[in-house]
């Protein structure tokens, strides 16, 4: 059954994992909503999708702002008639030793990664309840298990896991599933911003000895978004090359 003709909104989808996820969904017949906070990136991505013949619109919205999120979800439904799949992908990290982290580091990391997922899920779920169908897929991280220098990020992603499980319990009888994907080391531009010694250290702890690809995450999202996986809910799917077998 797949996701053909479903309406999918992917936050943070003007680049990286989010963009590849939206692309895979469009390739499989979904109508997609591209969201990011940078208008130029959103417009470029939407035009790129349209050139390929995909049905796509763009929504510039700050997912940390309730009114902005509510407007984005309403505009999605007004344009396409529904919102069937929500992928809470937008995220960021402020890392550092506990003694060096600031209150601002904590606030922005929690707001983008956790508050944003909550606000988008809250805004979307009523429309899903009306149709007794919905897929909420949250992108967490293997880091929710804990890691040095990741106090804000690990806390935020642990919160995403808790949110996922709560939504599954609360919305299961409404035809809505809620699942979580926990990526490990994925090859994105952010990876190459790390110092070489850090990259070597992290790869040394990787059971597979290699990075994952953005398609690995997109494929997992596709699996959980499918109409045929409606009996899977409240789960954390690790896509991490075995990195979740130990923390730190």
C-alpha positions as CSV (number, residue, x, y, z in Angstrom):
1,X,0.0,0.0,0.0
2,X,2.9,2.3,0.6
3,X,2.4,6.1,1.0
4,X,1.0,7.0,-2.4
5,X,-1.2,10.1,-2.2
6,X,-0.4,10.6,1.5
7,X,0.5,14.1,2.7
8,X,3.9,14.2,4.5
9,X,5.4,17.1,6.3
10,X,9.1,16.8,7.2
11,X,10.6,19.5,9.4
12,X,14.1,20.6,8.7
13,X,13.8,19.2,5.2
14,X,15.7,21.8,3.1
15,X,18.9,19.9,3.5
16,X,20.5,16.7,4.9
17,X,18.5,13.8,6.3
18,X,15.3,15.7,6.1
19,X,15.7,16.6,2.4
20,X,16.5,13.0,1.5
21,X,13.6,11.7,3.5
22,X,11.2,14.1,1.7
23,X,12.7,13.2,-1.6
24,X,12.1,9.4,-1.0
25,X,8.6,10.1,0.0
26,X,7.9,12.2,-3.1
27,X,9.4,9.5,-5.3
28,X,7.0,7.1,-3.7
29,X,3.9,9.2,-4.5
30,X,3.5,11.3,-1.4
31,X,2.7,15.0,-1.5
32,X,5.4,16.7,0.5
33,X,5.8,19.8,2.6
34,X,9.3,21.2,2.9
35,X,10.0,23.0,6.1
36,X,13.0,25.0,7.3
37,X,13.7,28.3,8.9
38,X,15.7,29.7,6.0
39,X,13.4,30.9,3.2
40,X,16.0,30.6,0.4
41,X,16.8,27.0,1.2
42,X,13.1,26.1,1.3
43,X,12.4,27.8,-2.0
44,X,15.4,26.1,-3.7
45,X,14.4,22.7,-2.4
46,X,10.7,23.1,-3.5
47,X,11.8,24.2,-7.0
48,X,14.2,21.3,-7.2
49,X,11.3,18.9,-6.3
50,X,8.9,20.5,-8.8
51,X,11.4,20.2,-11.6
52,X,11.4,16.5,-11.0
53,X,7.6,16.5,-11.3
54,X,6.8,16.1,-7.6
55,X,3.9,17.7,-5.7
56,X,5.6,19.9,-3.1
57,X,5.1,23.1,-1.2
58,X,7.4,25.0,1.1
59,X,6.6,26.3,4.6
60,X,9.1,28.6,6.4
61,X,8.4,28.2,10.1
62,X,10.2,28.3,13.4
63,X,9.1,25.0,15.0
64,X,9.9,26.5,18.4
65,X,7.0,29.0,18.0
66,X,3.5,27.6,18.6
67,X,1.7,30.1,16.4
68,X,4.1,29.5,13.5
69,X,3.7,25.8,13.8
70,X,-0.1,26.0,14.0
71,X,-0.2,28.1,10.9
72,X,2.1,25.7,9.0
73,X,0.0,22.7,9.8
74,X,-3.2,24.5,8.9
75,X,-1.7,25.7,5.6
76,X,-0.7,22.1,4.9
77,X,-4.2,20.9,5.4
78,X,-5.8,23.8,3.5
79,X,-3.5,23.1,0.5
80,X,-3.5,19.3,0.4
81,X,-6.7,18.4,2.4
82,X,-4.9,16.4,5.1
83,X,-1.7,15.7,7.0
84,X,-1.0,12.0,7.1
85,X,2.7,11.8,8.0
86,X,4.7,14.0,10.3
87,X,8.4,13.6,10.4
88,X,9.9,15.6,13.3
89,X,13.4,15.8,11.9
90,X,14.6,19.3,12.6
91,X,17.4,19.3,15.2
92,X,20.7,20.8,16.3
93,X,23.4,20.3,18.9
94,X,25.4,22.5,21.3
95,X,28.1,20.3,22.7
96,X,30.8,20.8,25.3
97,X,31.9,19.9,28.8
98,X,29.3,20.5,31.5
99,X,31.3,23.3,33.1
100,X,31.5,25.2,29.8
101,X,27.9,24.9,28.6
102,X,25.7,27.9,29.0
103,X,22.0,28.3,29.8
104,X,21.5,29.4,26.2
105,X,23.1,26.2,24.9
106,X,20.7,24.2,26.9
107,X,17.6,26.3,26.0
108,X,18.1,26.2,22.2
109,X,19.0,22.5,22.1
110,X,15.9,21.6,24.1
111,X,13.7,23.9,22.2
112,X,14.6,22.8,18.7
113,X,14.9,19.1,19.3
114,X,12.1,18.5,21.9
115,X,9.8,21.5,22.1
116,X,9.6,21.6,18.3
117,X,8.6,17.9,18.1
118,X,6.0,18.4,20.8
119,X,4.4,21.5,19.1
120,X,4.3,19.9,15.6
121,X,2.8,16.7,17.0
122,X,0.2,18.7,19.0
123,X,-0.8,20.8,16.0
124,X,-1.0,17.8,13.6
125,X,-2.7,15.2,15.7
126,X,-6.2,16.6,15.6
127,X,-6.3,16.5,11.9
128,X,-5.0,12.9,12.0
129,X,-7.7,12.0,14.6
130,X,-10.4,13.2,12.2
131,X,-9.3,10.8,9.6
132,X,-8.4,8.0,12.0
133,X,-5.0,7.7,10.4
134,X,-1.6,9.2,11.1
135,X,2.1,8.5,11.3
136,X,4.3,10.5,13.6
137,X,7.9,9.7,13.2
138,X,10.4,11.4,15.4
139,X,14.1,11.5,14.6
140,X,16.0,11.1,17.9
141,X,19.6,9.9,18.1
142,X,21.7,7.1,19.5
143,X,23.0,9.9,21.8
144,X,19.9,9.7,23.9
145,X,21.7,6.8,25.7
146,X,24.2,9.4,26.9
147,X,27.6,10.6,25.8
148,X,30.4,12.9,27.1
149,X,29.9,16.5,26.2
150,X,26.3,15.9,25.2
151,X,24.3,16.9,28.2
152,X,21.7,19.2,26.4
153,X,21.5,17.0,23.3
154,X,21.3,13.7,25.0
155,X,18.6,15.1,27.3
156,X,16.6,16.5,24.4
157,X,16.8,13.3,22.5
158,X,15.9,11.2,25.6
159,X,12.9,13.5,25.8
160,X,12.0,12.8,22.2
161,X,12.0,9.1,23.0
162,X,9.7,9.7,26.0
163,X,7.4,11.9,23.8
164,X,7.2,9.1,21.2
165,X,6.2,6.5,23.7
166,X,3.6,8.8,25.3
167,X,2.0,9.6,21.9
168,X,1.8,6.0,21.1
169,X,-0.2,5.3,24.2
170,X,-2.4,8.3,23.9
171,X,-3.2,8.1,20.2
172,X,-3.1,4.4,19.4
173,X,-6.9,4.0,19.5
174,X,-7.2,7.0,17.1
175,X,-5.4,5.2,14.3
176,X,-2.2,7.1,14.8
177,X,1.2,5.4,15.3
178,X,4.2,7.1,16.9
179,X,7.7,5.8,16.4
180,X,11.2,7.0,16.8
181,X,14.3,6.6,14.7
182,X,17.7,6.8,16.5
183,X,20.5,7.5,13.9
184,X,24.1,6.9,14.7
185,X,27.0,8.4,12.8
186,X,25.6,9.6,9.4
187,X,27.7,11.2,6.6
188,X,26.4,14.8,6.3
189,X,28.3,18.1,6.0
190,X,28.2,18.4,9.8
191,X,30.4,15.3,10.1
192,X,33.2,17.0,8.2
193,X,33.0,20.0,10.4
194,X,34.4,17.9,13.2
195,X,38.2,17.9,13.7
196,X,39.9,14.9,12.1
197,X,41.0,13.5,15.5
198,X,37.3,13.5,16.7
199,X,36.1,11.8,13.5
200,X,38.8,9.1,13.9
201,X,37.9,8.6,17.6
202,X,34.2,8.2,16.8
203,X,34.8,5.8,13.9
204,X,37.0,3.8,16.1
205,X,34.0,3.0,18.3
206,X,31.8,2.1,15.3
207,X,31.1,-1.6,15.1
208,X,30.7,-1.4,11.3
209,X,33.8,0.8,10.9
210,X,31.9,3.2,8.6
211,X,29.4,6.0,8.5
212,X,25.8,5.6,7.7
213,X,24.2,7.4,4.7
214,X,21.2,9.8,4.7
215,X,19.3,7.1,2.7
216,X,19.7,4.7,5.6
217,X,17.5,7.1,7.7
218,X,15.2,7.9,4.8
219,X,14.6,4.2,4.3
220,X,13.7,3.7,7.9
221,X,11.2,6.6,7.8
222,X,9.6,5.0,4.7
223,X,9.2,1.7,6.5
224,X,7.5,3.3,9.5
225,X,5.3,5.6,7.3
226,X,3.9,2.8,5.2
227,X,0.2,2.0,5.5
228,X,1.2,-1.7,6.1
229,X,3.2,-1.0,9.3
230,X,0.2,0.1,11.4
231,X,0.9,-2.4,14.2
232,X,4.3,-0.9,15.0
233,X,4.0,1.9,17.5
234,X,5.9,3.3,20.5
235,X,9.2,1.9,19.2
236,X,12.8,3.1,18.9
237,X,14.4,1.9,15.7
238,X,18.2,2.2,15.9
239,X,19.8,3.0,12.5
240,X,23.4,3.2,13.8
241,X,25.5,0.4,12.6
242,X,25.5,-1.2,16.0
243,X,26.6,1.9,17.8
244,X,23.7,1.6,20.3
245,X,25.1,-1.6,21.7
246,X,27.1,0.5,24.1
247,X,26.9,4.1,25.3
248,X,29.6,6.8,25.7
